[in-house]
Amino acid sequence: MQKYYAGIDIGASSAKAVIINAAGKTLGSAVRKSGADLAKSGKTVFEKALELAGLKPSQITLVATTGYGRTNLSFANQTITEITC
């Protein structure tokens, strides 16, 4: 079974997401302005990256978040500080 991973950076000004496979190949990515609702911005870029990768949320092995809004996504498995990233 192929493993896929998502990284989501929710900053004060923009939210970014990337989907990679176990080999580290980028399959999909998205960027948008964060706006006032950081959770919505994070979810939106995640969904767009999934769409571009041709994957469903259930296929993602791990979702890691970072940035100012990293604690705003309830579906994240792991939060990592910007310094650690």
N, C-alpha and C positions, 0 to 999 in steps of 0.2 A: 504494500500500500504506500503510495507516494505521500510524503509529508510536505505541508505548506505552512508558511509562517507569515504573520502580518506585523508590521511595525507602524505605529501611529504616533506622530509628533504633533501635539496640540499646543501651539504657541499662542502668545497674546495677539499676534497679528495674522498668523496663518496656520492652517492645519494641513498636514501632509500624511499620506499613507503609502505603504509599499507592500506588495505581496511577493514573496520569494519561495522558491522550492528548496529542497534539502541541499542542492548543489550551489545555492546562493544566486541562482539566475532570477532576475527580476521578471515577473510575469504581468504585473499591473501596478500602476501608481496614480496618485491623484493629489492635487493641491487646490486649496481654496482659502479665502479670507476666513478667519475665525469668527468674527462677529461677536455678539453678546452671549450666544448660546454655544458654549464650548462643546457640550455633549453632542448637540446636533451636528456641529461642524465635523467632529471626529467620526461620527457615525456616517455622515455623508461621504467623506473621503474614503472611508473603509468600503462602503458599498460600491463606490465608483471604481476603486482599485479591484475589487472582487469581480465586477462586471467585465472590466478589461482583461482580467486573468481568466475569465470563463469559469469561475469557481463559485461555490455557495459557502455561506458562513460555516456550515457544518463540516466542511472539508479542511478548515484551518486548524492546525494542530495547536498553535500557540499565538496569542495576540499580546504584544508588548507595547506599552505606551510610555511616552516621555513628554516633557515640556510642561509649561505652566498649567495646562488643563489635563494632565495625565491621569488624575484621579476621577475624572468625570465620565469615564466609560465603564459601565457596569459589566460589560462582557469581556473586559480585558483580563488575561490570566496573570499578567505581571506589569508592575510599574517600575520604571527606572528613572533616576534623576538625570538631568541634562549633563551634569558633571561626569557621571558614570558612563553615559553614552559617548 
